[in-house]
Each structure stands twice: as C-alpha cells, then as structure tokens.
C-alpha cells in the first residue's frame, strides 16, 4: 500500500513538473491606443468607428457608432443597433463633443434623440435599426467625437448599451 502511494505521488509530481506554458504571438505589429487619449487619428483622420458587442445582452447584440469629416464644418454621423430578437422600441441618443485644447477636456456641443416604435413604424425591422445624418456648421480645425446610447424596450424591459468614437479633426476639406 505504501509503495503504491509513493508511486502515485511520484507520477503526480512528474506530471506537474512537465506542464509548460506556451505563448502565441502574431507577426503583425499592432498599435495599442490608451482610452485616456483625447483624440486619435484614424484612416487619415477621416473616420472613427466604434463597434461594441454586448457581452451578455439578452436583447441587444451590437451597437455601432461612426463619425466622419464631410468638409466645411459638416460632420457625418452613423449609429446602428442590432438586437437578437424583434423589439417594441429602439431609441438612439447621440452626443457630439468638441475637444477644448485650453482646458484639456471634451465639451458637449449638441445632442440628438431619435425613437422608433413598432406601433409607429409597423413595416420597419427594429432588429437592425440604423440612422445617419449630418451635423452642419461646426467650427473647423477642431477635434470632435461622438458618444452614443443604444436603448431598446422589449415587453416593458429596457436594455441599454453605450458607445464612443475616437476624436477626429474636422476641416474645410473633405478627406
């Protein structure tokens, strides 16, 4: 009995010492950008897109928010909410922020709210609801970002997801 116990312990110790960790690494170089940075130049400073997949959402699957430079102080906005099931109502909240260099902070300059209900839009597919519009006449040569709120209602239960783009430089020229 004692011999068997010692043999079992020896096998266990040898098994544990043979366990080795291995790490895989991609050959591609990646740039990590801290979320604390106030703005990031993306795609030649033309477009910043934010894609948020809901990790444990019962209803919301994905939220997409995009900002683009349309030129002449015009800002392109695109927001989309994808759901797992048909919902009763989809609401978008979009907040436009401008970077205030002298204060080193973002300031809200405009906000928009859009609601779509199954009752008012019986032919719309609210599982894939999107909206795009332009914000006109903003001061140029400033950095702007978008913050979004994606909210859905299903049988009286609300679920919400937030999103935020990086900042992009809005110029007179369309890039």
Residue pairs with C-beta under 8 A, 6 or more apart in sequence:
33 40
33 166
37 166
38 99
38 104
38 106
38 143
38 167
39 99
39 143
39 145
39 166
39 167
39 168
39 169
40 48
40 166
40 167
41 168
41 169
42 48
42 49
42 166
42 168
44 175
45 69
45 168
45 169
45 175
46 68
46 69
46 168
46 175
47 66
47 67
47 68
47 69
47 168
48 66
48 67
48 68
48 145
48 146
48 165
48 166
48 167
48 168
49 64
49 65
49 66
49 67
49 165
50 64
50 65
50 66
50 146
50 148
50 163
50 164
50 165
50 166
51 62
51 63
51 64
52 62
52 63
52 64
52 65
52 161
52 162
52 163
53 61
53 62
54 60
54 61
54 62
54 63
54 161
57 84
57 159
57 161
58 84
58 159
59 83
59 84
59 85
59 87
59 152
59 154
59 157
59 159
60 81
60 82
60 83
60 84
60 150
60 152
60 159
60 160
60 161
61 82
61 83
61 84
62 80
62 81
62 82
63 79
63 80
63 81
63 82
63 148
63 150
63 161
63 162
63 163
64 78
64 79
64 80
64 81
64 82
64 130
64 163
65 78
65 79
65 94
65 146
65 147
65 148
65 163
65 164
65 165
66 76
66 77
66 78
66 79
66 146
66 165
67 75
67 76
67 77
67 144
67 145
67 146
67 165
67 168
68 75
68 76
68 78
68 168
69 75
69 76
69 168
69 169
69 170
69 171
69 174
69 175
70 76
70 134
70 174
71 171
71 172
71 173
71 174
71 175
72 140
72 172
72 174
73 136
73 137
73 138
73 139
73 140
73 170
73 172
74 134
74 135
74 136
74 137
74 138
74 170
75 96
75 134
75 135
75 138
75 144
75 170
76 132
76 134
77 94
77 96
77 112
77 131
77 132
77 133
77 134
77 135
77 146
78 130
78 131
78 132
79 92
79 94
79 130
79 131
79 132
79 146
79 148
79 150
79 163
80 128
80 129
80 130
80 131
81 90
81 92
81 129
81 130
81 150
81 152
81 161
82 127
82 128
83 90
83 126
83 127
83 128
83 152
84 127
85 127
85 154
86 118
86 125
86 126
86 127
87 118
87 126
87 127
87 152
87 153
87 154
88 117
88 118
88 119
88 126
88 153
88 154
88 155
89 115
89 116
89 117
89 118
89 126
89 152
89 153
90 115
90 116
90 126
90 129
90 150
90 151
90 152
91 113
91 114
91 115
91 116
91 149
91 150
91 151
91 152
91 153
92 112
92 113
92 114
92 115
92 129
92 131
92 148
92 149
92 150
92 151
93 111
93 112
93 113
93 148
93 149
93 151
94 111
94 112
94 113
94 114
94 146
94 147
94 148
94 149
95 108
95 110
95 111
95 112
95 146
95 147
95 148
95 149
96 108
96 109
96 110
96 111
96 112
96 135
96 138
96 144
96 145
96 146
97 106
97 107
97 108
97 109
97 144
97 145
97 146
97 147
97 167
98 106
98 107
98 109
98 138
98 139
98 142
98 143
98 144
99 105
99 106
99 142
99 143
99 144
99 145
99 167
100 106
100 107
106 145
106 167
109 138
109 144
110 135
112 133
114 131
116 124
116 126
116 129
118 124
118 126
126 152
138 144
138 170
140 170
140 171
140 172
141 169
141 170
141 171
142 169
142 170
143 167
143 168
143 169
143 170
144 167
144 168
144 170
145 164
145 165
145 166
145 167
145 168
146 164
146 165
147 162
147 163
147 164
147 165
148 162
148 163
148 164
149 160
149 161
149 162
149 163
150 160
150 161
150 162
150 163
151 158
151 159
151 160
151 161
152 158
152 159
152 160
